[in-house]
Amino acid sequence: MSESAKLSFKGQDYEFPVITGTENESAIDIAKLRASSGLITLDPGYKNTGATKSAITFLDGEEGILRYRGYRIEDLAEKSTFLEVSYLLIYGELPTQAQYEDFSKEITHHTLVHEDIKKILEGFPSNAHPMGVLSSMICALTAFYPDSLNPNRTEEEINLSIVRLIAKMPTFAAWAYKNEMGHPVNYPDNSLDYCSNFLKMMFALPAEKYDVDPVVSAALDKLLILHADHEQNCSTSTVRIVGSSQASIYASISAGINALWGPLHGGANQSVIEMLEAIKADGGDAKKYLDKAKDKNDPFRLMGFGHRVYKNFDPRAKIIKKAADDVLEKLGVNDPVLEIAKELEHAALNDQYFIDRQLYPNVDFYSGIIYRALGIPTDMFTVMFALGRLPGWIAQWKEMRENGEPIGRPRQVYTGANERDYVSMNKR
Ligand code: MLT
């Protein structure tokens, strides 16, 4: 029996259908609200508003649950690979051996980029933030593959764009870093797996032999899995709304990269390390900054703690914490900034002030630590987030287009001046 919700307004009753998802979440379908009552809803930040129905990722903020296409993030992080998870998110099922081999081969075959992309890269000053370089190069793919501008492309043509994105993103990400370092770019080495190829493009230098550390590559693969999708977060919602205007997939993903760049979203992992480095520069007294965080009159805020959706713990943080401990131990990393991080982590997990406010270490806290331990430079952290989130963005864009969703066009409550006549300049 379908359920409904009633609304009373100015003596008039209205009834709207309630839909319930496969995990028993319910939503009032207000598609007919304005037409029937003249009312709209107001929900800045959309914290109480569902923008869509999606079969890709389920998360439960109260229970600390995260699943991609029904599979637990804990299982995928332990047993899967980033490319397999990418296939799962985008096509809905875990691939067979043959499907996985075809997918991997296709991606390997498309890692190289047009030489003219280097001219775009060379146009950026070395102080350009890698996120701006990355989003520009991804959007530039619309120029090299103009067929992507056609909103009526076949499934096969869209799949080719998907392969190109997954294949070329690591190349662009590594090249953005090389531009910053003033080093020559490295071309992909298709004999390597996805993460090893990225690490070699990032860190290999013409003058030296470079061997990928399998511990680092495996840790990176796990990190990318953990970041691969997160339902309707800010950047994913951006990808969906840009795609809803029938903009190309490259333009939509480029928009998602720019949304992720903000310090309140993907930039949080960069802010964590910058906070830790500031504490170190100020003498390294973690307790001083924990007290500042508790002081309502002090503007200092702890970065990398708490989460707008997870009310108890971020399941990804639990997995990354263990990976961070393993990697730091295996690599024998001894970094004072990371010692400060451990003091803050211990306080957040044991100090009642932080426990009462659910200010526990989140995925950005640990990912910043592990990227630093892996030798990833701080302003590349958000690029790493984008590398991981790419398959999620693609899956959500594809779902939105396949479901024939309308162009996103929210309403507003106008609070500006009422009608008034124009006043000529000499009478103002
Ligand atoms: C994410 O993974 O996108 C972040 O945790 C932010 C979010 O989900 O709102």
Boltz pocket constraint, residues with backbone or C-beta under 6 A from the ligand:
constraints:
  - pocket:
      binder: B
      contacts: [[A, 227], [A, 229], [A, 230], [A, 233], [A, 234], [A, 265], [A, 308], [A, 309]]
      max_distance: 6.0
